[in-house]
Amino acid sequence: MTPTPIPSPNAQQSTPQPSFTPEEVARARADTPGCAKVAHFNNAGAALMPRQVLDASVRHLRLEAEMGGYEAAARAAEDIEGVYDSAARLLNCDRDEIALMDSATRAWDLAFFSVPFRPGDRVLTSMAEYASNFIAYLQAAERHGVRVEVVPNDEHGQISVDALRAAMDERVRLVSLTHVPTNGGLVNPAAEVGKVAREAGALYLLDACQSVGQLAVDVREIGCDMLSTTGRKYLRAPRGTGLLHVRREALDRLVPQVLDLHAATWTAPDRYEVRPDARRFETWEANYAARLGFGAALDHALSWGLPKIQDQVTSLAATLRERLGEIPGVRVHDRGVRRCGITTFTVDGVAAERVASDLAAQGLNVSVSGVSSTRLDMEERGLEEVVRASVHYYNTDEEMTALVRAVRNCARATRP
Ligand SMILES: *Cc1c(COP(=O)(O)O)cnc(C)c1O
């Protein structure tokens, strides 16, 4: 996998050209039953599953019904183990550095709360943080007396790497960053942050929930100790799937808060041994039908190639952003040196929910992101809520034209 280029801190990155041929888009759509029903621009919420994913999940669920859950798991053992290999290939790590989860939040929380915080420890984070992460920081402050500090943005709206570097000292226990926020096209400079964290000896946790599946994310190149992501968003997997990556060298610096008979072995009445690999963060029970669907989604993404997906998604979103920005009364809100597949906008005088429901009535799926999901960023910009249109590689120019037309009509309705 080609590594993600590190953006120069001062220049807006040039937009890549579309990388899918019309035939490839047609094939992607033919493999996606939902494409015949809706124009789906809610890929940052949950993308449409390809039939390969649907088939893998349904096949296993049927097997469970017909032969019993344990027996079905034994029959599918090789494929179930293969999910770890696929995840490791996607992220460029080893299979024993992967734990499979039921959501990104579960993965992130298990990683975060395993950091052995001491009073006075500093946690450095960014303006783009997701609400669930920030609630956990506040909890850690209450419970462990850690100091949570938000590193300011630079002039492009991404985390200031210079400010981060200046804030580092030996009390910084953790640098915790959101790669792509839930409310916009920003891509934070994760690899540059990784260098700073590594040099200072701090742990580095990356929330890659919105980046994995749309961008080429390489954990070695980024240099993170822990990374969490979900299945249902850009990876196109069933809901209720996700993963945690933990770098081998970081495992012994973390204390898992939940150890069951899968994460550890009860070796004597007064003793237990923790698993040597990242699966110490898992517990025994799992939804194998969903997990196999997750594996099929990982393989599907790998079969296109992540650099290719990244170019297609990034270029479609850039086009959409430009066309929305030309509509009188519409404001596009995405920031950053580098931008991804998420586009956010508002229509003057029309509530975001109203825009979304207008579009939904025309078969156009978008979503709304409100202030309480990313409070620091939204308050700083004076935004209450934004409409979020997130593209995937299966979206077409015709769908984008329909979306732009519908938004134009929405904006026109409120203008004299
Ligand atoms: C969606 C999202 C999450 C939460 O993912 P779940 O799979 O719902 O737990 C975390 N962080 C970011 C940035 C997100 O967009």
The ligand as an ORCA input file, in Angstrom:
! r2SCAN-3c Opt
* xyz 0 1
  C     -19.073      7.809     14.176
  C     -17.887      8.260     14.937
  C     -17.494      7.589     16.107
  C     -18.317      6.508     16.745
  O     -18.363      5.329     15.997
  P     -19.384      4.170     16.440
  O     -19.116      3.059     15.486
  O     -20.738      4.755     16.341
  O     -19.063      3.795     17.834
  C     -16.316      7.997     16.704
  N     -15.578      8.999     16.203
  C     -15.924      9.675     15.093
  C     -15.051     10.785     14.598
  C     -17.098      9.332     14.427
  O     -17.462     10.017     13.335
*
